[in-house]
Amino acid sequence: MIAQPFIQELLDRIDIVDIVTRHLQLKKAGANFTACCPFHNEKTPSFTVNSSKQFYHCFGCGRHGNAINFLMEHSGVSFVEAVESLVAHAGMQIPAWKNVNSRAPDPSEASLNEVRFDEVGEVIQTSPDLYGRMEQAAKFYRVQLKQSELAIAYLKDRGVSGQTALRFGIGYAPSGWQNLAEIFTDYPPGGSSHALVRSGLIVAHEGKKNYDRFRHRIMFPILDHKKKIVGFGGRALDGNEPKYLNSPETSLFVKGRELYNLVSAGPAIRKSGRVVVVEGYMDVVMLVQYGIENVVATLGTATTSTHIQKLLRYTDEVVFCFDGDEAGTKAAWRALETSLPQLKDGKDIKFLFLPDKEDPDSYIRKYGKDAFEDLLEKAQLLSVFFCKELSSRVNLGTSEGRARLVQQAEPLLVQINAPVFGFMLMKRISELAGVDQNQLIAFLKPGKKNQPSTSRSSVSRPLSVTPYRRLIQILLHTPAYVDKLDTDLFALNDGQSEEKALLAALVDFLKTSSCASMDELNSVAIMLHLDQTPHRVLLEKIARDIYVKDVDWDIDAEFTGAMVRLREAQRKLRVSELHNRPLASLTPEEKKELRRLILS
C-alpha cells in the first residue's frame, strides 16, 4: 500500500497549478487562478485554484480538493492511478512496494514507468515494451485494413465512414497464423514467457508453434486512461465463433476495469452530465458517428463495481442501454445489482430498453440522433426499474405475493449505502407490500451485508465539519462505534446545540434499540426511526455527505480524531472558565487543574 506520509510528501512536492493547467486553461486572478469549472456547465468562471494553499474550489458546484482529488474527479481515474500520475510528474519513486506476490521488489527491478497499480493499490509489474508492442500491432492492423477489400466492404455495409474508422483506429487482422511475424522480428516460435505472449497478441501452443490470437477480424484498439493501447477487440468476418474476441487479461489489460472509449468520451460526458453505457464496439462507433459522443461500452463482461465507480467519478447520471428482449432485461438486472452498493445520493442510474430486435447501432441508423436522444430522456430510473421488476415476479394481490416481494427485496436493500436513496426506496417497497415502514425494518433486518471493511471505507469530508457531525456520520456508517463514545463530552457548551441534540438522539436510539446486535442496523433503519422527529431535516442533510469510496481511509482514526477534538474543546472551555475567575477565588485544586490543563 502507498504510505500516507509519502502521499503528503508528494502533494508538498508538486504544484497543483501545474497539474490543473495540463487539463484547463487557467487565468491569473490576483493571488489565484481561475477557469470555467470542468465539473458543471457555466459561462462565468467560478473555478479557483489556490497555489499557496494547494487546493481547488468551485464556487458554483462546490467541488473542492487537492491535486489527487482533481485527477480522480476530472480524469475518472482511481486513487492509486492519480498518485501514479503525480509521482511520474514529480520524478519521485514510491518507497513502499507490494506486488501481487507480496514481495517488495528492489527499485532496480522496475522503474516507475514499468509499474501499474490495481484497484486496491497492489503493484502489477509490467514493461513499457508491452505498450510498444501493442502500438506496433495497431499500426499493422490499420495498414492491413487499407489493403483488404473485404474488411472495407464490411465496414461500409455497417455504415462506418472512413473518418470514423480513423478516429477509432479501427484495423484488420488478416487470415493466417503468423502474420505478426512480418513486424516483430523476435516472433517467438514457442514458449509462454515472450513479451508478445504476455501482451496477448500471440497464443502460446504447448509443444507446437505459437500463433496470432486475432485472425480475419475487424480490430478495435482499447485505450486506458493514459490513451495507451492495452488490448484489442476483434469482430469475426466469416461467421466464426466467438463473434467478438477480446484480448486476454494481462498486466496491461483487465476487462473488469476498462471501458471502451471512456478516455475519448470524457469531455462529452462532462459537458452533457450523462454517460450512456452500451454493450458493443459497433454500438459505440455508430452512436459517436451520429453525434452521441458521451458513450462507452463494457468489454465482453458484465458491468463491474469498478466500472460503476469510474463512471460516477465522471458524471452524476449513468444510463445503461440494453436490447428490449429477455436477455437485455437480465443484463440490466445484473447491472442494477452491481450498482446498488456503489450508489450515492445525488447520483442517478437509469435503464433504457430499446424496441424489440433493435440495438443502439441499428436504432440510430434507422431513426437518427434525435430519436435516440428522445429515448434517453425516457430512460427508467433505477428505483422504477427495481420496483417494477420485483413486482412483476410476484402477485401483489395476495398476502403471500407481498411477503415474497419483501423477501426478494431484502438482500438488495441492505446493500445500499446511499442513506437518502435507501430511505426512499424502503418507503416505496413498504407501500407496495402494504407494510408499515417500521415493521418493514424489523422484517428486513438490514445491515449485515452492507457493512464494508472499516479499513477501506470512507466518509467524504466537507471543507469544514464539526466533531459532532463527524460522529453522526460515523454512527450512520458503522453504528457499532456507539459503544466507544464518551458521552460526557456532550455536555460542552460550545454552540453546536442542534448537531449535539441529534447526536444524543442517535446515541439514545442505538443504545436502546431492540435489534439483537449492531450488525442488524444501518443508516436506512436509523433514518426511518428518526423520520418523525425534529432531527429529520438535519439528519438527511448530514446523510447526503456520506459516501463509501474505494480509497484508503481509516474510520478508527476519524473516530479518534473527533473524540480528541471534543476533548480539546472541553479543555479550552475549562481553561477559559478558570481564567475568567479571579485567581484569588480559585481553590488549590482548581489552580493545579488550571496548570495541568495549560501544560497538557
N, C-alpha and C positions, 0 to 999 in steps of 0.2 A: 504494500500500500504506500501511497505517497505521504510522507510525513508532513504534519501541519506546519512545523517550523519552516520547512522548505517552501511551502506554499506562500508563507508570509515573506520569506526572503525573495521569492520570485516576484511577488507583487511590488516589493520595495525596489527591485532592480529595473523593472520596466516602467515606461511612461504610458499611461492609459491614452493620452492624446495620440501617441504614435499608433497604438492598436486600433483605435476608433477611426483614425484617418485612413487606414487601409480599406475601410468599408464605407465611410461617409465623407462628404466634402465639408469640413469644418471651417467656420469663420471666427476670427478673433473678436471677442466682445468683452472689453475690459480685461479682467483677470481670467476670464473663462473663454471657452469656445462653444459655439452654438451651431445647430443644424436642424433641419426638419426631422422630426422623430421617425426612425425607421420602423417603429412598432405600431404606429397608427397614422392615418392619413391626416395631414394638416398642411396649410399654406404658409402660416407664420411660424417660424422656428421657435420651439419651446423645449428642445432637447439641449441640455447643457453638459459640458464636460469640464470638470474642475481639476486642473493639473496639480495644484498644491495639495488637495485632499485626495486625489486619485480616485474619483468616482464620477459616474454619470447620473443625471437625473432628468426626467421629462416632467415638466410642469403641466403637461396636458393629460397624459395617461398614468403618470405616477411611477413608471418603470425606473428602477434605481439599482445601482450595484457597482462592482469593481470590474476590472478587465476580464476576469474569468466569467463573471455573470454576463458581460456583454457578448462574448463569443458564444456562450451557450444560448442566449436569447436570440442573437442575430443570425448565427450560422446553424443553429439547431444541433450543435454537437453536444456530446456528453461532457461531464465534468472533467474526466481524465483526458479526453480529446482536446478540450480547451487548454488544460495545463500543458499537454504535449506541445501544442502550437506556441504557447508563450515561452516555454523552455527553449524551443528552437530559435525563437525571435531573440531571446536574451543571450543565446550562446552558452547556456548552462547545461549541466548534467544532473539528472536525478540521482541523489546519493543512495537511496534505498531501493533495491530492486526485488521483485518477487515474480518469478516466471511461472509458467503453468506446471513445472515440475518442482516448484517450491525450492529452487536452487538459486542463490544470488550470484549471477554471473559477474565475472571480472569485467570492469569497464572496458578493458582492451578487447573483449569478445564482441562487443556491439556498440556502435556509436548511436547517438540519438536517432539519426535518420533510418537506422535499421530496426527500429523498435515500434510496435504498435501496442496499444492497450486495449483490453477487452472492456465490457461494460461495467465490471466491478473493480477495475483498476489493476487487473493482472497484466503482466507484460507478456506479449506474444512475440517471440523472435521472428523477424523477417529479414529480408535482404533487399536493398534498393535495386538489386539486379532483377528481382521479380517484377517490379514496376516497369523496368525497361523491356523485359520480355513481353509483357502484356501490350505495351505500346507498339513494339515491333510487329506483333501478331495483328494488332488492329490495323496498322498501315497495310500489311499484306492482304488482309481481308477486303479493305477498301479498294485496293488495286484490282483484286480478283473480281469484285462486283462490276467494275467498268468493263471487264473483259468477258462477262457472262451474259449472253443474250437471254438465257432462261431466267436468271435471277432478276435482271432488269425488267423483263416482261411480267414476272410475278409481282414486283413492287408497283409497276404501273397498273396492273389489274386490280391491286388493292387500293389504288388511288394515291399512292405515295409519290410526291413530287421529288425532283432531283434536289431541290433546295432543302426539303425536309430530310431526305436521306443524308445529305451533307451535314445538316445541323446535328443529327443524332449519331453521326459517324457510322452509319449502317454499312455493313460489308457482306462478303460472301465467302464461305469456306467451301472450296471446290471438292468434288469427289476424289477419292483416293485415300491412301492410308498414311503416306509420309510426305504430304505437301509442305509442311513446315520445315522440312529439311532444306528447302530452297533458300530460306532466310537465316536459319540457325545452323552454322557450320558444326556446332557441337551437338547436333541432334543425337540423342542417346539411343543406341541400338537395343539396350536392355537396362534393367535396374530401376529402382524406385527412388533413388536419392538425388537425381539430377534436378536442376532448377526448373526445367521445362515440365517435369512431372510434378514437382511441388507447386508450380503455378497453376496446374490443372489443364494445361494446354495439351499435354501428352499423357496417354494412359499406359501405365506400366503393365506389361504382359509377362507373367511368370514363365521363364524358360523360352520365350519367343520374343520377336521384335516388338518394341513399343510402337504405338500408333497414335495418330492425331485423334483427339476426342471429337472434334467437330468436323463433319464431312457432309457436303452437299446441303448446307444450311445458310439461311439469311442470318447474319450475325449482328447482335445488338450489344455494343460495349456498355458495361455497368461502371459508373464512376462513384468514388467515395466522396466524402466532404471536402477533400483536397483537390477534387477534379482529376484524380488519378484513376486509371483503369484498374479495377481489381478483379473483374470477371467478365464473362460473356453469357448472353442468352442466344441460343441458336434455334431458328424455326425451320423444321424439315420442309423440303420442297418436293419430296417424292412420296409422301404419304406414310413414311416410316414412323414408327413409334420410338420414343415419345415424340409427340408433335413439337413440343418445346423442350429443349435440353439446356440446362444451366451448368455453369462451371461448378465443380465440386467445392466443398468448403475447404479453404486453405488458410494460411496465415494472413493472407490479404483479404479474403472474402468469406464472410459469414452471412448466409442468406437471411437469418432472423434479425440481422442488424441493418442491412442495407435496403434502400428503396430506390427503384429505378426512376431516374430523372429528378430526384429530390434536390440535388445541388443546383441544377439549372432552373428548377421551378421556384426556388426560394424567393426571389424578388416578387414574382407574380402572386405567390401565396401571401406574402406580407401585404401587398397592395390591395388584394381582394379581401383579405381577412378570412380566407377559407382555403382548404385543400381538399381536392377530390381524389379518392383512392380507388383505383380500378385494378383489374386482375391481370391484364396482359400488356406486353410491349406494344403491340399494334394499337391497342386502345389508347395508350399514352400518345403515340406518334400521331394518330389521326386527330385526336382532340386538340393537340397542340397545333397541328396544321390548320385546323378550323378556328383557331383563336382562343381555345380554352387552355391556357398555359399553366394554371395552378393545379397540375395533375401529376400523380405519382402512381407507381404500381408495386405490388409485392412481387417477390421473385420466386414464384413457384411454390411458395409456402403459405400457410395460413398467417393471418396478421398476428404479430407477436407483441408482447408488452413493450419491448424496446421500440418497435415501430410506433406505437401509440405515444410513448414518451417523447420520441423525436418530433413527431408531428405537432404535439401540443406545445413544444417549445417554439414552433414557428407561428402558430395561429391559435385562435380561440374556437375555431369551427372546423371539424373534420367530417366530411361526407363520404361514406362508403357507398360505392356504386356497384350493384350486383345485377345479374340477369334475373328476370322475373319468374324463373321456374323454381322447382322444389330445391334443386341444388344451390341456387342463389340464396334462397331463404336459409338453408342450412349453413352456408358460408357466412351469411350476415349474422346468424345467431352465434357462431363461433367468434366472430369479431366482437360482438356485444359482450360475450363472457370475458374475453381478453381485456376489453376496455373498462369494465366495471371497477377493478382495483386502481386504475390509472386516472379515473375521473377526478376533476377538480371543480369546485363551484366556480361558475363564471365561464366554464368551457362547455361547448356543445358538440356532441357526437350525433350524427344523423345517418339515415339509411335511405338510399334511393334505389328503387326496384324498377328496372326498365320493362317496357312492354314485352309480352311473350315472344320468344325467338329473336330477341334483339340483344346486342351487346353495345358498349359505347362506340366502338368502331363503326358498326353497321348503322346505328341510330343516327349518328351525327352526319354520316354521308347521305342518308336518306332525307333527313329533316333539317339539318343545319344547326348552326351555333345557337340561335335564338330559342329554338325548340328545346335544345338540351339545357340551356340556362333556365328555361321555364320549369323543367323537371327538377332542377337543383333547388329551386325556390320551394318546391312542394315536397322535399325530402322529409321523411318521418323523423321526429326527434327520438332519441334513444328511449326515453320514458314511454313514448307512444308505442313504439315497436315492442318494447319489453312487455307492457301490459296486454297489448293486442295478441302477441304470440302466445303468452301464457294462458290467456283467456280462451284462445282457440283450442287449447288442448284439454279443456275441462268443460263440464256443464254447469254454468253459474246458476242455473235454475234449481239446483239441488244443494242440500247441505253438504253432501259428500263431495260434489264438484267444487264448492267453495273451499272446503277443507283441503282438497287436493291442490287448489291454487296456492294456498298458504304454504303447503308442504313443498311445492316446487319453487316458490319464491324464496324460501328460507336460505338455501346455500348461495343464492345470488345476492340477496340484500346484505348479508353480513360481509360481503367483500367490498362494499362501497366505503371509501374513505373520505368522500366529499360530504360533509355533515349536512349542509342545507339541502343538497340534491337528494341525499339518502332520506332525509326527513320528509321531503315532499313525495318521494316515491313510496315511502312507507304509508303515507296518508292515502295515496291512490289505491294501493293494494288493500288497505283496510276497508275502503269504500266498496271495492269490487267484491270482497269477501263478506261484506256485511258484518264486520267485526269492529268493535271499539279499538281505537289506536293503542290504548294502554294494555288492553287484553292481547292485542297482536304482539306487543313486545314480549309478554310472558310466554306466548306460544313459540315465538321465533328463537328466543334466547340468543340474540346476536352477539358477536364479539370474538368468539373463539377463532374464527377463520380470518379475521381481518386485523389481527394484531401483528404488525410487522416486527422484525427483529429491531430492538431499540438501538443496536449498534450501527444500523444502516438506515435509520429513519430520520426525517427532518420535519421541522415546523418552520415555515417561511417566516422570516422576521421583518416586521415593518421597520421603517427608519428609526422610530422611537417607540419603545414598548415598556410598560411598567412591569415590575416583577409580578404583580397580581395578574396582569393579563397573560404573562408568560406561563404562570402556574395554571391558569384556566385552560390555556391551550394544551399544556402537557396532560392535564387530567382528562380533557376531551379525547386526546390521542391515546393515552395509556392510563386508565383510571386507577390502576394498582398503586400509582405513586401517592395516592391519598394517605396511605399508611406511613409514609415517610415525612409528611408535613409537620412542621412545628406550628401549631395553631396559635400559640401565644403571640406570635409575631403579627397576628391580625389586629391586635389592639392598638397598633400605631395610629396616631392622629396625624396622618400625612396627606389629607385632602383627597384621597382616592376612594371615597366612600362608596361610589356606585360599583366599581370593579371589586372592591373589597367585599361588599354585600353579596355580589354574585358568587365570588369565590367561596364565601361562607355557606351560601345556599347549596352550592355544588358539593362542597365537602360534607355537609349535613346529609344530602341525598345519598352520596356514595357510602357513607358510614352506616346509614340506616337502611340501605337497600335490601330488599328481600331476596335478591339473587344469591345463589349459593356461593359464588365467587366473582371476583372482579373480571374474570375471563368471560363472563356472561353479559358484560356491559360494553357498550361502545357509544360513540358520540350521538348516534341516532336515538338510542334509548334515553340518553341523558336529555337531549333536546325535547323529546316527547314529554318527559316528566315535567320539565320547566316551561312548557309551552304556554300554560295558563297563568304564569307568574309575571310579576313586573319586570323580571330579568330577561324576558324573551328577546326583546329587540337587541339589547347589548350582547346577549349570548350568540344570536345569529350573526351579528357583525363580527364578533371575535372568531366565530367558527369559519367565516369566509376566508380568514387569513391562514387557515390550517391546510397545508399540503404535504403529502408524503412524497418525498423526492428520492431519486436514486443518487444521493450524494453522501459523503461521509459526514454525519452529524451525530454527536454523542448526546442523547437525550438525558443521560445521567449528568453530564456536565452542565447542560442547560438548567436542569432542576437545581443542581447545587449552586449554580451562579445566581439564580433567582433568590434562593434562600440566603445566600451571602449578601446580596443587595439589600434584602429586608433587614437582616441583622445589622448591616452597616447603617441603614436608615434609622433603626432603633437606637444604635449607639449615638449617632449625631443628635437625635432628638433629646436623648437623655443628657448629653453634654450641654446642649443649648439650654435645657431646663435648669441644670445646676448652675451654669454660668450666669443665668439671668437673676439668680438669687444672690443677695449679699453674702460675701464669703464668711462673715461672722455668724451667719444664720445656719451654715452647714454643720452637720454633726461630724465627728471624726470619721465615722463610717462613710458618710457621703463625700468627704474630702478624699478618702482613699479610693472611693469608687470613681470620682472625677479624674484623679491622677491615672488610675488604671485605664479608663476609657480614652483619655487623651493619648496615652502611650501605646494603646493597642492598635 
